[in-house]
């Protein structure tokens, strides 16, 4: 069995919801709920990676392993790379990225990305997607789309409507459905790749789309995209999201 870790990036600053990881959900900080989710997955060592001492202090109160990282990282993957270097993890280690603002992530998704990366030895990254059912989602630039090849490897990620059917009467015909996939931002990385990723400059398409995974494709790395067995609930970006997630947490209890 390949050694597996979970890293939970938790950034303090957020334009729409400042101090997001510390917001209370059913009496606990959101980051604690996410950490407990990672514990339940039972995949191995867990580290919370943050750029702010206030998050460190809260994590220490519930005895979570936490790493204070630089505030200059351009992406969550860069933050994970710093953790890999600081802890000296082996190149073969699989690092699962569980976002700190997704406390309801299905445990099956964490296992799925870890297993996929073990299965597809030529991939540097594994991630998940689900079919797009609504035309409004297909048009929405906040919903990232991904197109795969016949083996399930990513061809491209975009905020635009891909694939675009030139001759269709409507923007999302039956021909597009099944190919237009919504990307789910849960990743598994090889530690060796993360070490390399942190040294790569931000590429032009990453700057345009504001999607860090494009840096990997730009530099010739393969990303395997599996159809998620379970679709996660929406993460927390706004106060309304926070309230909706709290209702779900209280209902689950």
Buried (B, 14 or more C-beta within 10 A) or exposed (E): EEEBBBBBBBBBEBEEBEBBBBBEBBEBBBBBBBBBBBEEBEBBBBBBBBBBEEBBEBBEEEEBBBBBBEEEBBBBBBBBBBBBEEBEBEEEBBBBBBBBBBBBBBBEBBBBBBBBBBEBEEBBBBBBBBEBEEBEBBEBEEBBBBBBEEEBBBEBBBBEBBBEBEEEEEEBEEEBEEBBBBBBBBBBBBBBBBBBBBEBEBBEBBEEBEBBBBBBBBBEBBBBBBBBEEBBBBBBBEEEBBEBBBEBBEEEE
